[in-house]
Amino acid sequence: MTDESDLNALLKTDVPHSARLWNYLLGGKDNFAADREAAEYALALMPELVQSARANREFLGRAVRFLAGEAGIRQFLDIGTGLPTAGNTHEIAQATAADSRIVYVDNDPMVLVHARALLTSTADGATDYVDADLRDTAKILADAEKTLDFGRPVAVILSGILNFVVDDAEAQAIVTRLVAAVPPGSYLVISHPTEEVNGPAVRESMRQWNESGAAPITARTPAAIAAFCAGLEILPPGVVTCTAWRPDPAHPGITDTVSEFAVVARKA
């Protein structure tokens, strides 16, 4: 039996974790003191960080609705899932198309425990989970293939995760391997922090995060984010602040420009 000290060591509760910090910013309760402290420090520098977190979540919802609806995608590989909250990928996809199949990928034990408990599928679709690091694309693809058919289009979702691969060449290689594994008609969805909005505060909050012992993080320019989509068709409106990606007039949500930028691209 795992005692409390073993569990704390496994979860590293004394070190901030991005999924738990994001959970705190989104109003969740699945976080620890170290996560809240890091979040409050960042919020002191960037009061708009809560808006950025929520705007990114709203972008994910719009992107998945578009993919499951207009684009006709029925398979989703969501890497760097984070802790379950409102508007999860499978809920949005299956509300549009009940037969959608979703595989979530994360390497945090707390995320995986919550995902297995809370992220359940419709009877017509499927939801599964892979315990893997983003860098281990071979494991991700092999395990995801148990649920997804890689002979049919797949939407690969990398929402707020590539920023944890600080080396540009390594990050590009990861995306290249994932895109190579899916057929034409597939899509790539990326959201990523930039310094385009409130740059000095973004840099300082990232410096503090990187000195905390947490997984290092980096911002990238819109041009660098676009480079991940090399060889793909970038859908309008291109690489933009996530609030500007196809806003829904019926549900405007957050409309302010935020530092999280987004892009959706199609493999021809």
C-alpha positions as semicolon CSV with decimal commas, in nm:
position;residue;x (nm);y (nm);z (nm)
1;M;0,000;0,000;0,000
2;T;0,127;0,350;-0,088
3;D;0,143;0,574;0,220
4;E;0,099;0,951;0,216
5;S;0,473;1,023;0,204
6;D;0,515;0,788;-0,094
7;L;0,224;0,955;-0,271
8;N;0,366;1,302;-0,206
9;A;0,702;1,191;-0,343
10;L;0,536;1,047;-0,653
11;L;0,336;1,361;-0,715
12;K;0,623;1,594;-0,610
13;T;0,376;1,811;-0,422
14;D;0,650;2,049;-0,309
15;V;0,737;2,145;-0,669
16;P;0,498;2,343;-0,891
17;H;0,342;2,143;-1,174
18;S;0,194;2,303;-1,484
19;A;-0,125;2,091;-1,487
20;R;-0,200;2,174;-1,124
21;L;-0,113;2,543;-1,169
22;W;-0,344;2,558;-1,471
23;N;-0,611;2,387;-1,263
24;Y;-0,575;2,659;-0,999
25;L;-0,601;2,936;-1,260
26;L;-0,916;2,775;-1,397
27;G;-1,072;2,770;-1,051
28;G;-1,012;2,404;-0,971
29;K;-0,920;2,244;-0,639
30;D;-0,672;1,979;-0,758
31;N;-0,354;2,163;-0,667
32;F;-0,106;2,204;-0,383
33;A;0,056;2,493;-0,196
34;A;0,358;2,501;-0,428
35;D;0,129;2,530;-0,731
36;R;-0,076;2,808;-0,574
37;E;0,235;2,998;-0,467
38;A;0,381;2,984;-0,817
39;A;0,047;3,088;-0,967
40;E;0,008;3,384;-0,732
41;Y;0,363;3,500;-0,808
42;A;0,289;3,485;-1,179
43;L;-0,044;3,662;-1,128
44;A;0,130;3,945;-0,945
45;L;0,332;4,001;-1,262
46;M;0,055;3,914;-1,506
47;P;-0,295;3,968;-1,366
48;E;-0,429;3,863;-1,707
49;L;-0,291;3,510;-1,664
50;V;-0,629;3,381;-1,548
51;Q;-0,783;3,526;-1,863
52;S;-0,509;3,366;-2,071
53;A;-0,573;3,024;-1,916
54;R;-0,947;3,049;-1,970
55;A;-0,908;3,192;-2,320
56;N;-0,685;2,901;-2,412
57;R;-0,952;2,661;-2,287
58;E;-1,215;2,841;-2,491
59;F;-0,993;2,817;-2,800
60;L;-0,959;2,442;-2,749
61;G;-1,338;2,415;-2,739
62;R;-1,385;2,611;-3,060
63;A;-1,112;2,413;-3,237
64;V;-1,257;2,075;-3,134
65;R;-1,609;2,182;-3,231
66;F;-1,480;2,287;-3,573
67;L;-1,287;1,963;-3,617
68;A;-1,571;1,732;-3,509
69;G;-1,825;1,938;-3,700
70;E;-1,722;2,115;-4,019
71;A;-1,399;1,916;-4,069
72;G;-1,561;1,578;-3,997
73;I;-1,280;1,451;-3,771
74;R;-1,373;1,156;-3,550
75;Q;-1,035;1,082;-3,388
76;F;-0,843;1,303;-3,144
77;L;-0,500;1,256;-2,987
78;D;-0,480;1,509;-2,703
79;I;-0,123;1,521;-2,568
80;G;-0,055;1,705;-2,244
81;T;-0,413;1,668;-2,131
82;G;-0,390;1,840;-1,795
83;L;-0,637;1,791;-1,515
84;P;-1,001;1,747;-1,623
85;T;-1,208;2,063;-1,612
86;A;-1,506;2,204;-1,797
87;G;-1,509;2,151;-2,172
88;N;-1,280;1,852;-2,209
89;T;-1,193;1,737;-2,560
90;H;-1,405;1,420;-2,553
91;E;-1,710;1,606;-2,417
92;I;-1,699;1,864;-2,696
93;A;-1,617;1,616;-2,972
94;Q;-1,878;1,361;-2,867
95;A;-2,143;1,627;-2,819
96;T;-2,094;1,706;-3,188
97;A;-2,032;1,349;-3,306
98;A;-2,111;1,075;-3,055
99;D;-1,885;0,823;-3,228
100;S;-1,570;1,032;-3,176
101;R;-1,269;0,848;-3,034
102;I;-1,028;1,032;-2,806
103;V;-0,694;0,934;-2,658
104;Y;-0,556;1,153;-2,381
105;V;-0,183;1,153;-2,306
106;D;-0,010;1,278;-1,992
107;N;0,275;1,169;-1,766
108;D;0,153;1,310;-1,436
109;P;0,002;1,043;-1,206
110;M;-0,250;1,286;-1,058
111;V;-0,376;1,377;-1,405
112;L;-0,410;1,012;-1,507
113;V;-0,599;0,914;-1,191
114;H;-0,847;1,198;-1,242
115;A;-0,876;1,131;-1,615
116;R;-0,961;0,765;-1,572
117;A;-1,222;0,853;-1,309
118;L;-1,386;1,146;-1,484
119;L;-1,329;1,129;-1,858
120;T;-1,580;0,869;-1,973
121;S;-1,702;0,805;-2,325
122;T;-2,034;0,786;-2,501
123;A;-2,151;0,435;-2,587
124;D;-2,084;0,499;-2,957
125;G;-1,737;0,646;-2,912
126;A;-1,426;0,568;-2,709
127;T;-1,198;0,741;-2,461
128;D;-0,860;0,607;-2,357
129;Y;-0,548;0,727;-2,175
130;V;-0,176;0,688;-2,234
131;D;0,083;0,739;-1,960
132;A;0,374;0,886;-2,155
133;D;0,598;1,188;-2,192
134;L;0,552;1,406;-2,500
135;R;0,908;1,320;-2,605
136;D;0,830;0,948;-2,621
137;T;0,636;0,965;-2,945
138;A;0,693;0,596;-3,021
139;K;0,510;0,491;-2,703
140;I;0,236;0,749;-2,755
141;L;0,165;0,632;-3,107
142;A;0,188;0,261;-3,025
143;D;-0,049;0,289;-2,730
144;A;-0,287;0,528;-2,906
145;E;-0,315;0,282;-3,196
146;K;-0,511;0,052;-2,965
147;T;-0,797;0,304;-2,983
148;L;-0,732;0,514;-3,292
149;D;-0,710;0,402;-3,654
150;F;-0,407;0,578;-3,803
151;G;-0,534;0,493;-4,149
152;R;-0,804;0,757;-4,096
153;P;-0,758;1,129;-4,016
154;V;-0,661;1,224;-3,662
155;A;-0,652;1,562;-3,490
156;V;-0,327;1,592;-3,294
157;I;-0,376;1,842;-3,011
158;L;-0,073;2,003;-2,845
159;S;-0,234;2,261;-2,620
160;G;0,013;2,436;-2,391
161;I;0,264;2,150;-2,400
162;L;0,534;2,228;-2,660
163;N;0,649;2,516;-2,440
164;F;0,789;2,250;-2,203
165;V;1,030;2,134;-2,475
166;V;1,268;2,428;-2,464
167;D;1,502;2,312;-2,741
168;D;1,357;2,424;-3,074
169;A;1,505;2,137;-3,274
170;E;1,374;1,876;-3,030
171;A;1,028;2,034;-3,027
172;Q;1,020;2,042;-3,406
173;A;1,131;1,678;-3,426
174;I;0,847;1,574;-3,192
175;V;0,587;1,751;-3,405
176;T;0,737;1,611;-3,724
177;R;0,715;1,253;-3,591
178;L;0,354;1,297;-3,481
179;V;0,244;1,455;-3,808
180;A;0,424;1,187;-4,009
181;A;0,224;0,919;-3,826
182;V;-0,119;1,051;-3,930
183;P;-0,267;1,041;-4,282
184;P;-0,367;1,325;-4,514
185;G;-0,679;1,499;-4,392
186;S;-0,546;1,506;-4,036
187;Y;-0,508;1,825;-3,833
188;L;-0,255;1,976;-3,595
189;V;-0,376;2,203;-3,313
190;I;-0,122;2,406;-3,115
191;S;-0,147;2,668;-2,844
192;H;0,171;2,817;-2,702
193;P;0,277;3,111;-2,483
194;T;0,447;3,403;-2,654
195;E;0,603;3,734;-2,554
196;E;0,385;3,922;-2,801
197;V;0,161;4,044;-2,519
198;N;0,312;4,183;-2,196
199;G;0,654;4,049;-2,290
200;P;0,855;4,164;-1,985
201;A;0,605;4,007;-1,745
202;V;0,599;3,683;-1,945
203;R;0,979;3,664;-1,936
204;E;0,997;3,731;-1,563
205;S;0,724;3,484;-1,472
206;M;0,895;3,217;-1,682
207;R;1,229;3,294;-1,518
208;Q;1,074;3,244;-1,177
209;W;0,907;2,921;-1,288
210;N;1,231;2,786;-1,432
211;E;1,412;2,856;-1,104
212;S;1,147;2,678;-0,895
213;G;1,259;2,326;-0,985
214;A;0,956;2,270;-1,206
215;A;0,984;2,146;-1,565
216;P;1,149;2,427;-1,766
217;I;0,929;2,635;-1,994
218;T;0,983;2,872;-2,286
219;A;0,787;3,119;-2,494
220;R;0,810;3,126;-2,874
221;T;0,735;3,384;-3,139
222;P;0,437;3,347;-3,374
223;A;0,686;3,271;-3,653
224;A;0,839;2,989;-3,447
225;I;0,492;2,849;-3,374
226;A;0,409;2,865;-3,745
227;A;0,730;2,671;-3,817
228;F;0,581;2,369;-3,638
229;C;0,326;2,361;-3,920
230;A;0,583;2,341;-4,200
231;G;0,437;2,147;-4,493
232;L;0,083;2,182;-4,359
233;E;-0,198;2,413;-4,464
234;I;-0,245;2,672;-4,189
235;L;-0,613;2,753;-4,160
236;P;-0,732;3,115;-4,142
237;P;-0,683;3,328;-3,941
238;G;-0,332;3,185;-3,901
239;V;-0,120;3,211;-3,587
240;V;-0,308;3,451;-3,362
241;T;-0,381;3,524;-3,000
242;C;-0,612;3,240;-2,905
243;T;-0,911;3,472;-2,850
244;A;-0,889;3,571;-3,218
245;W;-0,907;3,216;-3,354
246;R;-1,254;3,195;-3,505
247;P;-1,444;3,360;-3,219
248;D;-1,806;3,255;-3,179
249;P;-2,033;3,563;-3,178
250;A;-2,302;3,363;-3,000
251;H;-2,062;3,278;-2,717
252;P;-1,796;3,550;-2,720
253;G;-1,622;3,446;-2,399
254;I;-1,293;3,627;-2,340
255;T;-1,219;3,874;-2,617
256;D;-0,904;4,048;-2,492
257;T;-0,571;3,979;-2,659
258;V;-0,375;3,731;-2,446
259;S;-0,018;3,599;-2,454
260;E;-0,127;3,247;-2,549
261;F;-0,126;3,214;-2,929
262;A;-0,287;2,938;-3,134
263;V;-0,290;2,775;-3,475
264;V;-0,477;2,496;-3,651
265;A;-0,326;2,335;-3,961
266;R;-0,431;2,058;-4,202
267;K;-0,218;1,783;-4,355
268;A;-0,301;1,776;-4,726
